[in-house]
């Protein structure tokens, strides 16, 4: 294959998308208040979101995964958000969320914070595996793809087949597993 031609095709495709996207305006909806600084701690932030996932037919419903604050859901296009993680996973990091297109009540989430692990190297960046919800995110259970923090597992991406919510793929750190696959919904 011709790498140079592929690169030119890629650039052409995305330059067209940039022209289309250039017609849209982004609006800050918050948060926009930075917490008060404690002099004993490093400079604060307002948090970091790692991912966002959309309901396949209702664009007002979205789920967001935070670096150290679990999974959040909005049902009104981002005006209001509620935290969805049960007490077992209270302040866990979430790297990715996959929503089943054939049954949007089924969600899978890659735990941990793969985005921070490269430069922070802290134990809280690592994953405990993949968690699953069958009720739109109201409750979560750990699948059988489990790890403990000492395994140093990182999950970068989770995908669910559009027609089969039991067929799930995850991209993990090469040192631990590489690409994994479940054909039975994480069992």
N, CA, C and O of each residue as an XYZ file, in Angstrom:
748
protein
N       0.837     -1.178      0.000
C       0.000      0.000      0.000
C       0.883      1.241      0.000
O       2.061      1.171      0.349
N       0.324      2.355     -0.384
C       1.074      3.581     -0.524
C       0.797      4.473      0.692
O      -0.275      5.068      0.804
N       1.761      4.558      1.587
C       1.587      5.338      2.817
C       1.382      6.815      2.498
O       0.554      7.475      3.125
N       2.122      7.329      1.540
C       1.996      8.738      1.181
C       0.586      9.044      0.689
O       0.008     10.058      1.080
N       0.022      8.187     -0.162
C      -1.335      8.402     -0.666
C      -2.351      8.306      0.472
O      -3.285      9.104      0.540
N      -2.171      7.334      1.362
C      -3.077      7.202      2.509
C      -3.041      8.465      3.370
O      -4.079      8.940      3.829
N      -1.851      9.001      3.583
C      -1.719     10.225      4.387
C      -2.449     11.392      3.716
O      -3.147     12.149      4.391
N      -2.300     11.544      2.417
C      -2.982     12.622      1.691
C      -4.503     12.443      1.741
O      -5.238     13.418      1.897
N      -4.973     11.201      1.608
C      -6.413     10.953      1.722
C      -6.919     11.327      3.109
O      -7.991     11.916      3.246
N      -6.157     10.989      4.119
C      -6.517     11.321      5.505
C      -6.596     12.834      5.690
O      -7.571     13.339      6.247
N      -5.579     13.559      5.228
C      -5.573     15.023      5.363
C      -6.757     15.645      4.633
O      -7.399     16.559      5.150
N      -7.045     15.150      3.429
C      -8.153     15.705      2.653
C      -9.480     15.464      3.361
O     -10.326     16.356      3.420
N      -9.662     14.273      3.891
C     -10.900     13.946      4.599
C     -11.104     14.869      5.797
O     -12.204     15.383      6.000
N     -10.060     15.082      6.588
C     -10.225     15.879      7.789
C     -10.223     17.375      7.525
O     -10.766     18.134      8.328
N      -9.636     17.820      6.434
C      -9.727     19.252      6.124
C     -11.163     19.599      5.733
O     -11.626     20.704      6.016
N     -11.878     18.665      5.081
C     -13.293     18.892      4.774
C     -14.112     18.951      6.061
O     -14.985     19.806      6.208
N     -13.826     18.036      6.997
C     -14.542     18.044      8.272
C     -14.279     19.324      9.043
O     -15.193     19.862      9.668
N     -13.036     19.829      9.012
C     -12.708     21.058      9.725
C     -13.506     22.231      9.158
O     -13.946     23.103      9.906
N     -13.692     22.252      7.834
C     -14.464     23.337      7.229
C     -15.916     23.269      7.687
O     -16.535     24.297      7.959
N     -16.456     22.053      7.772
C     -17.836     21.899      8.247
C     -17.934     22.281      9.708
O     -18.847     23.008     10.099
N     -16.999     21.797     10.529
C     -17.034     22.072     11.957
C     -16.759     23.532     12.275
O     -17.143     24.019     13.338
N     -16.103     24.227     11.370
C     -15.806     25.631     11.595
C     -17.044     26.510     11.680
O     -16.961     27.646     12.149
N     -18.190     26.006     11.236
C     -19.433     26.764     11.296
C     -20.093     26.722     12.667
O     -21.061     27.446     12.902
N     -19.594     25.894     13.574
C     -20.209     25.731     14.890
C     -19.441     26.486     15.951
O     -18.229     26.675     15.842
N     -20.155     26.916     16.981
C     -19.555     27.654     18.083
C     -19.673     26.829     19.352
O     -20.726     26.255     19.628
N     -18.602     26.769     20.121
C     -18.608     26.088     21.410
C     -18.973     27.089     22.492
O     -18.545     28.243     22.460
N     -19.771     26.633     23.451
C     -20.195     27.489     24.552
C     -19.821     26.821     25.866
O     -20.138     25.650     26.078
N     -19.150     27.554     26.749
C     -18.801     27.041     28.068
C     -20.066     26.959     28.919
O     -20.771     27.952     29.098
N     -20.345     25.758     29.442
C     -21.515     25.610     30.312
C     -21.093     25.305     31.746
O     -21.954     25.081     32.597
N     -19.791     25.291     32.040
C     -19.323     25.150     33.412
C     -18.571     23.851     33.615
O     -18.499     23.026     32.704
N     -18.024     23.663     34.766
C     -17.982     24.636     35.858
C     -16.995     25.749     35.554
O     -16.063     25.566     34.770
N     -17.197     26.882     36.165
C     -16.286     28.005     35.905
C     -15.823     28.684     37.190
O     -15.332     29.812     37.154
N     -15.977     28.006     38.321
C     -15.452     28.520     39.576
C     -14.392     27.555     40.084
O     -14.681     26.383     40.322
N     -13.179     28.037     40.250
C     -12.092     27.191     40.744
C     -12.167     27.167     42.266
O     -12.317     28.217     42.891
N     -12.065     25.971     42.881
C     -12.141     25.901     44.342
C     -11.049     26.728     45.012
O      -9.996     26.990     44.431
N     -11.327     27.128     46.242
C     -10.343     27.906     47.006
C      -9.087     27.089     47.214
O      -9.150     25.878     47.423
N      -7.954     27.750     47.158
C      -6.674     27.069     47.316
C      -6.334     26.909     48.791
O      -6.420     27.852     49.578
N      -5.949     25.694     49.138
C      -5.397     25.416     50.450
C      -3.892     25.632     50.338
O      -3.257     24.981     49.509
N      -3.289     26.519     51.138
C      -1.860     26.809     50.998
C      -0.965     25.589     51.176
O       0.175     25.594     50.713
N      -1.457     24.548     51.837
C      -0.645     23.352     52.066
C      -0.661     22.394     50.881
O       0.094     21.422     50.860
N      -1.523     22.662     49.885
C      -1.668     21.753     48.749
C      -1.207     22.418     47.462
O      -1.109     23.643     47.390
N      -0.917     21.593     46.425
C      -0.567     22.170     45.121
C      -1.740     22.969     44.557
O      -2.857     22.853     45.060
N      -1.508     23.774     43.527
C      -2.596     24.568     42.944
C      -3.777     23.679     42.554
O      -3.581     22.614     41.967
N      -5.000     24.105     42.874
C      -6.169     23.279     42.580
C      -6.603     23.396     41.128
O      -6.121     24.239     40.372
N      -7.508     22.541     40.776
C      -8.123     22.601     39.458
C      -9.608     22.394     39.615
O     -10.118     22.325     40.734
N     -10.297     22.294     38.515
C     -11.734     22.045     38.592
C     -12.058     20.614     38.160
O     -13.218     20.279     37.920
N     -11.031     19.779     38.064
C     -11.234     18.381     37.708
C     -10.958     18.144     36.240
O     -10.841     19.085     35.455
N     -10.857     16.890     35.883
C     -10.561     16.523     34.504
C     -11.500     15.399     34.091
O     -11.648     14.405     34.802
N     -12.126     15.565     32.948
C     -12.985     14.530     32.383
C     -12.184     13.748     31.360
O     -11.485     14.337     30.535
N     -12.277     12.430     31.406
C     -11.529     11.573     30.482
C     -12.326     11.163     29.262
O     -11.755     10.911     28.201
N     -13.652     11.094     29.402
C     -14.434     10.585     28.273
C     -15.880     11.060     28.374
O     -16.349     11.486     29.429
N     -16.554     10.970     27.255
C     -17.983     11.253     27.203
C     -18.601     10.251     26.233
O     -18.017      9.939     25.195
N     -19.775      9.754     26.576
C     -20.484      8.791     25.736
C     -21.917      9.265     25.573
O     -22.485      9.872     26.481
N     -22.494      8.988     24.426
C     -23.812      9.499     24.085
C     -24.823      8.372     23.914
O     -24.493      7.297     23.413
N     -26.041      8.627     24.330
C     -27.160      7.728     24.071
C     -27.335      7.687     22.552
O     -27.247      8.732     21.907
N     -27.578      6.523     21.964
C     -27.626      6.450     20.493
C     -28.826      7.128     19.841
O     -28.774      7.439     18.651
N     -29.909      7.368     20.588
C     -31.088      7.977     19.960
C     -31.579      9.225     20.673
O     -32.333     10.000     20.084
N     -31.181      9.448     21.915
C     -31.606     10.621     22.676
C     -30.372     11.467     22.996
O     -29.636     11.165     23.936
N     -30.150     12.509     22.224
C     -28.912     13.285     22.348
C     -28.865     14.169     23.588
O     -27.853     14.825     23.836
N     -29.929     14.197     24.363
C     -29.904     14.898     25.642
C     -29.306     14.041     26.749
O     -28.989     14.549     27.825
N     -29.149     12.739     26.492
C     -28.604     11.817     27.492
C     -27.132     11.546     27.167
O     -26.786     11.094     26.076
N     -26.281     11.839     28.150
C     -24.842     11.617     28.006
C     -24.287     11.100     29.321
O     -24.832     11.365     30.392
N     -23.203     10.365     29.221
C     -22.458      9.911     30.384
C     -21.041     10.449     30.252
O     -20.494     10.491     29.150
N     -20.443     10.858     31.363
C     -19.074     11.363     31.351
C     -18.271     10.632     32.418
O     -18.764     10.375     33.517
N     -17.042     10.304     32.085
C     -16.148      9.630     33.023
C     -15.055     10.580     33.456
O     -14.404     11.212     32.625
N     -14.854     10.679     34.753
C     -13.865     11.618     35.284
C     -12.597     10.900     35.721
O     -12.584      9.684     35.915
N     -11.544     11.671     35.870
C     -10.244     11.116     36.204
C     -10.216     10.496     37.590
O      -9.470      9.547     37.828
N     -11.011     11.015     38.501
C     -10.979     10.472     39.857
C     -12.310     10.642     40.562
O     -12.365     10.640     41.792
N     -13.395     10.792     39.790
C     -14.688     11.056     40.403
C     -15.828     10.241     39.850
O     -16.985     10.632     40.002
N     -15.548      9.122     39.212
C     -16.599      8.229     38.772
C     -17.277      8.614     37.472
O     -16.697      9.281     36.616
N     -18.527      8.172     37.347
C     -19.323      8.376     36.136
C     -20.485      9.303     36.462
O     -21.138      9.177     37.498
N     -20.723     10.236     35.548
C     -21.787     11.226     35.696
C     -22.737     11.089     34.514
O     -22.334     10.674     33.427
N     -24.030     11.449     34.739
C     -25.026     11.353     33.675
C     -25.875     12.614     33.636
O     -26.226     13.181     34.671
N     -26.196     13.039     32.420
C     -27.167     14.116     32.223
C     -28.282     13.591     31.346
O     -28.047     12.790     30.441
N     -29.484     14.037     31.611
C     -30.632     13.681     30.782
C     -31.253     14.905     30.137
O     -32.298     14.815     29.493
N     -30.594     16.076     30.316
C     -31.120     17.308     29.728
C     -30.036     18.097     28.995
O     -29.945     19.319     29.110
N     -29.229     17.371     28.247
C     -28.242     18.007     27.387
C     -27.111     18.721     28.106
O     -26.482     19.603     27.522
N     -26.836     18.370     29.344
C     -25.717     18.950     30.077
C     -26.082     20.033     31.063
O     -25.198     20.584     31.719
N     -27.349     20.355     31.189
C     -27.757     21.384     32.148
C     -27.557     20.914     33.586
O     -27.101     21.681     34.433
N     -27.897     19.661     33.862
C     -27.745     19.085     35.196
C     -27.071     17.727     35.070
O     -27.300     16.990     34.111
N     -26.232     17.406     36.057
C     -25.511     16.140     36.071
C     -25.701     15.462     37.413
O     -25.816     16.129     38.442
N     -25.735     14.130     37.407
C     -25.777     13.370     38.653
C     -24.694     12.305     38.614
O     -24.421     11.723     37.564
N     -24.078     12.051     39.765
C     -23.061     11.010     39.849
C     -23.759      9.660     39.933
O     -24.785      9.529     40.601
N     -23.203      8.648     39.254
C     -23.880      7.363     39.138
C     -23.201      6.202     39.845
O     -23.740      5.095     39.851
N     -22.076      6.414     40.419
C     -21.317      5.285     40.957
C     -21.832      4.902     42.336
O     -21.988      5.758     43.206
N     -22.098      3.594     42.539
C     -22.507      3.117     43.843
C     -21.314      3.118     44.802
O     -20.172      3.288     44.375
N     -21.576      2.933     46.073
C     -20.557      3.099     47.113
C     -19.336      2.206     46.909
O     -18.246      2.551     47.364
N     -19.492      1.085     46.246
C     -18.345      0.195     46.021
C     -17.277      0.854     45.152
O     -16.090      0.557     45.293
N     -17.695      1.751     44.252
C     -16.770      2.396     43.323
C     -16.776      3.919     43.500
O     -16.642      4.643     42.514
N     -16.927      4.413     44.712
C     -17.192      5.831     45.013
C     -16.390      6.841     44.191
O     -16.981      7.625     43.448
N     -15.098      6.843     44.301
C     -14.328      7.888     43.614
C     -13.305      7.275     42.670
O     -12.136      7.659     42.662
N     -13.755      6.338     41.893
C     -12.871      5.636     40.973
C     -12.655      6.455     39.701
O     -13.531      7.217     39.290
N     -11.501      6.296     39.089
C     -11.242      6.919     37.805
C     -11.900      6.120     36.689
O     -12.007      4.896     36.763
N     -12.336      6.828     35.660
C     -12.960      6.197     34.498
C     -12.248      6.713     33.253
O     -12.185      7.920     33.016
N     -11.711      5.786     32.458
C     -11.001      6.167     31.243
C     -11.908      6.159     30.021
O     -11.751      6.995     29.131
N     -12.857      5.224     29.965
C     -13.720      5.150     28.790
C     -15.067      4.538     29.156
O     -15.166      3.733     30.083
N     -16.097      4.929     28.418
C     -17.450      4.403     28.594
C     -17.961      3.974     27.225
O     -17.845      4.720     26.253
N     -18.529      2.764     27.151
C     -19.125      2.266     25.912
C     -20.610      2.020     26.148
O     -20.991      1.353     27.109
N     -21.441      2.559     25.269
C     -22.895      2.407     25.359
C     -23.344      1.480     24.236
O     -22.963      1.665     23.080
N     -24.149      0.491     24.577
C     -24.681     -0.418     23.568
C     -25.700      0.315     22.711
O     -26.645      0.902     23.237
N     -25.517      0.287     21.394
C     -26.489      0.923     20.498
C     -27.784      0.134     20.428
O     -28.855      0.716     20.256
N     -27.700     -1.194     20.560
C     -28.913     -2.010     20.474
C     -29.700     -2.026     21.782
O     -30.897     -2.312     21.771
N     -29.051     -1.725     22.908
C     -29.726     -1.631     24.199
C     -28.993     -0.595     25.047
O     -28.075     -0.955     25.783
N     -29.373      0.688     24.966
C     -28.646      1.762     25.656
C     -28.660      1.669     27.182
O     -27.994      2.460     27.851
N     -29.408      0.714     27.744
C     -29.332      0.493     29.187
C     -28.065     -0.261     29.579
O     -27.695     -0.293     30.752
N     -27.398     -0.869     28.590
C     -26.172     -1.615     28.858
C     -24.970     -0.731     28.561
O     -24.785     -0.261     27.439
N     -24.159     -0.515     29.589
C     -22.942      0.288     29.471
C     -21.772     -0.482     30.070
O     -21.937     -1.254     31.015
N     -20.603     -0.262     29.512
C     -19.361     -0.807     30.057
C     -18.424      0.365     30.296
O     -18.425      1.326     29.527
N     -17.628      0.295     31.350
C     -16.679      1.371     31.636
C     -15.324      0.783     31.994
O     -15.224     -0.153     32.788
N     -14.290      1.347     31.397
C     -12.918      1.007     31.754
C     -12.494      1.853     32.936
O     -12.503      3.081     32.857
N     -12.126      1.210     34.027
C     -11.747      1.939     35.233
C     -10.283      2.344     35.195
O      -9.503      1.848     34.382
N      -9.930      3.250     36.088
C      -8.571      3.764     36.168
C      -8.458      5.082     35.425
O      -9.456      5.667     35.002
N      -7.237      5.530     35.278
C      -6.980      6.797     34.594
C      -5.761      6.635     33.702
O      -4.673      7.116     34.018
N      -5.959      5.950     32.580
C      -4.849      5.657     31.673
C      -4.199      6.925     31.140
O      -3.020      6.907     30.785
N      -4.944      8.029     31.078
C      -4.381      9.274     30.563
C      -3.327      9.862     31.492
O      -2.425     10.560     31.028
N      -3.420      9.597     32.788
C      -2.482     10.170     33.750
C      -1.351      9.224     34.104
O      -0.329      9.668     34.628
N      -1.500      7.948     33.838
C      -0.527      6.962     34.307
C       0.865      7.200     33.732
O       1.862      6.935     34.404
N       0.945      7.691     32.512
C       2.250      7.872     31.885
C       3.138      8.879     32.574
O       4.357      8.712     32.600
N       2.551      9.925     33.133
C       3.392     10.930     33.762
C       3.242     10.982     35.271
O       4.059     11.609     35.945
N       2.224     10.342     35.818
C       2.053     10.379     37.262
C       2.579      9.116     37.927
O       3.180      9.180     39.000
N       2.354      7.958     37.288
C       2.844      6.707     37.819
C       2.299      6.353     39.191
O       2.885      5.527     39.891
N       1.204      6.954     39.583
C       0.623      6.700     40.899
C      -0.273      5.464     40.846
O      -0.805      5.121     39.791
N      -0.433      4.813     41.969
C      -1.276      3.627     42.037
C      -2.726      3.933     41.669
O      -3.402      3.083     41.089
N      -3.222      5.137     41.998
C      -4.626      5.428     41.722
C      -4.918      5.555     40.233
O      -6.084      5.636     39.846
N      -3.903      5.575     39.396
C      -4.121      5.635     37.948
C      -4.516      4.280     37.386
O      -5.174      4.211     36.348
N      -4.128      3.209     38.048
C      -4.320      1.876     37.504
C      -5.760      1.404     37.677
O      -6.521      1.947     38.477
N      -6.106      0.391     36.914
C      -7.482     -0.072     36.795
C      -7.778     -1.248     37.719
O      -6.888     -2.006     38.105
N      -9.066     -1.374     38.061
C      -9.542     -2.587     38.723
C     -10.294     -3.464     37.719
O     -10.850     -4.496     38.095
N     -10.314     -3.061     36.448
C     -10.955     -3.837     35.400
C     -12.094     -3.081     34.738
O     -12.105     -1.850     34.704
N     -13.046     -3.831     34.217
C     -14.196     -3.250     33.518
C     -15.434     -3.442     34.383
O     -15.671     -4.524     34.921
N     -16.225     -2.366     34.508
C     -17.490     -2.441     35.217
C     -18.627     -2.324     34.208
O     -18.442     -1.818     33.101
N     -19.822     -2.807     34.613
C     -20.953     -2.877     33.686
C     -22.237     -2.435     34.379
O     -22.441     -2.697     35.564
N     -23.086     -1.768     33.629
C     -24.420     -1.404     34.093
C     -25.440     -1.964     33.113
O     -25.224     -1.942     31.901
N     -26.546     -2.464     33.640
C     -27.633     -2.950     32.787
C     -28.895     -2.111     32.958
O     -29.957     -2.454     32.438
N     -28.765     -0.992     33.706
C     -29.921     -0.125     33.957
C     -29.607      1.345     33.655
O     -30.023      2.244     34.386
N     -28.868      1.569     32.567
C     -28.578      2.934     32.137
C     -27.596      3.679     33.016
O     -27.470      4.899     32.906
N     -26.899      2.968     33.884
C     -25.897      3.591     34.732
C     -26.325      3.792     36.165
O     -25.541      4.286     36.975
N     -27.561      3.417     36.505
C     -28.035      3.605     37.881
C     -27.232      2.770     38.869
O     -26.926      3.236     39.967
N     -26.883      1.531     38.490
C     -26.033      0.680     39.320
C     -24.952      0.051     38.451
O     -25.111     -0.084     37.238
N     -23.857     -0.329     39.088
C     -22.699     -0.893     38.386
C     -22.206     -2.142     39.108
O     -22.241     -2.225     40.336
N     -21.747     -3.106     38.322
C     -21.136     -4.311     38.861
C     -19.810     -4.542     38.157
O     -19.635     -4.171     36.997
N     -18.882     -5.156     38.869
C     -17.605     -5.490     38.250
C     -17.784     -6.725     37.378
O     -18.416     -7.694     37.798
N     -17.238     -6.696     36.176
C     -17.269     -7.860     35.298
C     -16.185     -8.828     35.763
O     -15.482     -8.568     36.739
N     -16.060     -9.937     35.059
C     -15.010    -10.896     35.396
C     -13.646    -10.506     34.846
O     -12.668    -11.224     35.054
N     -13.569     -9.375     34.145
C     -12.245     -8.852     33.791
C     -11.846     -7.929     34.931
O     -12.169     -6.741     34.939
N     -11.129     -8.510     35.901
C     -10.777     -7.816     37.138
C      -9.270     -7.723     37.269
O      -8.516     -8.496     36.679
N      -8.868     -6.761     38.054
C      -7.450     -6.611     38.384
C      -7.373     -5.944     39.746
O      -8.347     -5.348     40.206
N      -6.238     -6.043     40.379
C      -6.019     -5.209     41.557
C      -4.974     -4.170     41.182
O      -4.284     -4.320     40.174
N      -4.856     -3.151     41.960
C      -3.969     -2.034     41.592
C      -2.531     -2.467     41.415
O      -1.796     -1.839     40.653
N      -2.106     -3.516     42.092
C      -0.728     -3.996     41.947
C      -0.463     -4.608     40.578
O       0.695     -4.737     40.179
N      -1.521     -4.990     39.841
C      -1.339     -5.529     38.487
C      -0.897     -4.456     37.497
O      -0.409     -4.776     36.413
N      -1.066     -3.187     37.860
C      -0.675     -2.052     37.024
C      -1.387     -2.073     35.661
O      -0.811     -1.693     34.642
N      -2.638     -2.520     35.665
C      -3.437     -2.588     34.452
C      -3.905     -1.185     34.042
O      -4.345     -0.391     34.873
N      -3.800     -0.912     32.766
C      -4.343      0.319     32.192
C      -5.321     -0.072     31.086
O      -4.996     -0.886     30.221
N      -6.513      0.511     31.119
C      -7.499      0.297     30.060
C      -7.669      1.630     29.340
O      -8.026      2.636     29.953
N      -7.412      1.627     28.042
C      -7.487      2.864     27.269
C      -8.811      3.044     26.552
O      -9.279      4.172     26.398
N      -9.423      1.953     26.112
C     -10.625      2.070     25.276
C     -11.497      0.848     25.478
O     -10.990     -0.265     25.613
N     -12.807      1.049     25.500
C     -13.784     -0.034     25.579
C     -14.781      0.166     24.441
O     -15.277      1.274     24.233
N     -15.073     -0.902     23.707
C     -16.031     -0.854     22.609
C     -17.035     -1.982     22.767
O     -16.676     -3.089     23.169
N     -18.291     -1.704     22.451
C     -19.331     -2.735     22.456
C     -19.898     -2.812     21.044
O     -20.131     -1.788     20.402
N     -20.115     -4.030     20.570
C     -20.625     -4.243     19.216
C     -21.996     -3.569     19.077
O     -22.818     -3.671     19.987
N     -22.258     -2.885     17.962
C     -23.524     -2.156     17.819
C     -24.764     -3.054     17.812
O     -25.850     -2.602     18.176
N     -24.621     -4.311     17.406
C     -25.785     -5.199     17.336
C     -25.832     -6.237     18.455
O     -26.877     -6.840     18.694
N     -24.718     -6.448     19.135
C     -24.645     -7.488     20.162
C     -24.022     -6.909     21.435
O     -22.800     -6.781     21.506
N     -24.827     -6.558     22.442
C     -24.290     -5.940     23.653
C     -23.423     -6.885     24.491
O     -22.807     -6.452     25.464
N     -23.370     -8.168     24.123
C     -22.514     -9.117     24.841
C     -21.117     -9.216     24.259
O     -20.241     -9.841     24.856
N     -20.895     -8.606     23.096
C     -19.594     -8.644     22.441
C     -18.862     -7.341     22.755
O     -19.221     -6.273     22.259
N     -17.829     -7.453     23.591
C     -17.129     -6.280     24.114
C     -15.629     -6.437     23.873
O     -15.071     -7.521     24.045
N     -14.989     -5.344     23.474
C     -13.548     -5.317     23.281
C     -12.953     -4.229     24.170
O     -13.604     -3.221     24.446
N     -11.734     -4.433     24.610
C     -11.029     -3.403     25.377
C      -9.567     -3.385     24.987
O      -8.944     -4.431     24.802
N      -9.032     -2.190     24.864
C      -7.602     -2.003     24.624
C      -6.952     -1.750     25.976
O      -7.312     -0.811     26.686
N      -5.997     -2.596     26.321
C      -5.323     -2.487     27.611
C      -3.827     -2.331     27.390
O      -3.324     -2.444     26.272
N      -3.132     -2.068     28.493
C      -1.686     -1.910     28.392
C      -1.060     -3.217     27.928
O      -1.452     -4.300     28.363
N      -0.092     -3.096     27.049
C       0.546     -4.258     26.451
C       1.164     -5.169     27.502
O       1.136     -6.392     27.364
N       1.717     -4.577     28.548
C       2.389     -5.372     29.573
C       1.427     -6.281     30.324
O       1.850     -7.270     30.924
N       0.144     -5.959     30.298
C      -0.805     -6.780     31.044
C      -1.624     -7.697     30.155
O      -1.674     -8.900     30.412
N      -2.266     -7.177     29.121
C      -3.158     -8.024     28.334
C      -3.208     -7.706     26.850
O      -3.451     -8.613     26.054
N      -2.994     -6.482     26.445
C      -3.187     -6.107     25.052
C      -4.658     -5.910     24.767
O      -5.347     -5.261     25.555
N      -5.172     -6.451     23.658
C      -6.592     -6.342     23.327
C      -7.311     -7.552     23.924
O      -6.888     -8.693     23.739
N      -8.403     -7.284     24.642
C      -9.192     -8.373     25.220
C     -10.583     -8.359     24.605
O     -11.025     -7.349     24.059
N     -11.271     -9.507     24.704
C     -12.590     -9.647     24.092
C     -13.462    -10.517     25.009
O     -13.009    -11.514     25.572
N     -14.724    -10.104     25.137
C     -15.726    -10.918     25.825
C     -16.870    -11.146     24.876
O     -17.322    -10.215     24.210
N     -17.348    -12.377     24.804
C     -18.498    -12.701     23.957
C     -19.756    -12.943     24.797
O     -20.821    -13.238     24.256
N     -19.627    -12.817     26.117
C     -20.769    -13.097     26.998
C     -21.050    -11.962     27.971
O     -21.431    -12.205     29.116
N     -20.866    -10.729     27.525
C     -21.210     -9.566     28.349
C     -20.325     -9.353     29.547
O     -20.756     -8.761     30.537
N     -19.103     -9.818     29.484
C     -18.158     -9.600     30.586
C     -18.097    -10.726     31.592
O     -17.330    -10.654     32.552
N     -18.896    -11.774     31.392
C     -18.844    -12.900     32.317
C     -17.554    -13.676     32.171
O     -17.343    -14.662     32.878
